[in-house]
C-alpha cells in the first residue's frame, strides 16, 4: 500500500483529475450561455440574400439560401 501511495503516476492522475474538476467548475457558467437560442430574423435573411446577390450576381436558389442560413447560424454559434 505504501508503494502505491508513493507512485508518481498516482500523483499525476490525482492532480490531473483535480485540475479537470476545477476547470469544469469555473466554466460551468459558459455552458449556460451557450444554450441560448439563435434567432434568424427576416432582416438576417434579407441581408444573406443581398450578400449572395452581390457576390454571385444572381439570386440564390432555395437550397443555396438554406445553406447560407445554416452557415450564418454556425457562425453565430
TARANOR-V169550 format. One record per backbone hydrogen bond with DSSP energy under -0.5 kcal/mol. CO is the residue of the C=O (numbers start at 0). NH is the residue of the N-H. Records with the same first field share a line. If there is no record, write none. Layout:
CO=NH, NH
This chain:
0=4
1=5
3=6
6=10
7=11
8=12
9=13
10=14
11=15
12=16
13=17
14=18
15=19
16=20
17=21
18=22
19=23
20=24
21=25
22=26
24=27
26=29, 30
27=31
28=32
29=33
30=34
31=34
32=35
36=38
37=39
38=40
40=44
41=45
42=46
43=47
44=48
45=49
46=50
47=51
48=52
49=53
50=54
51=55, 56
52=56
60=64
61=65
62=66
63=67
64=68
65=69
66=70
67=71
68=72
69=73
70=74
71=75
72=76
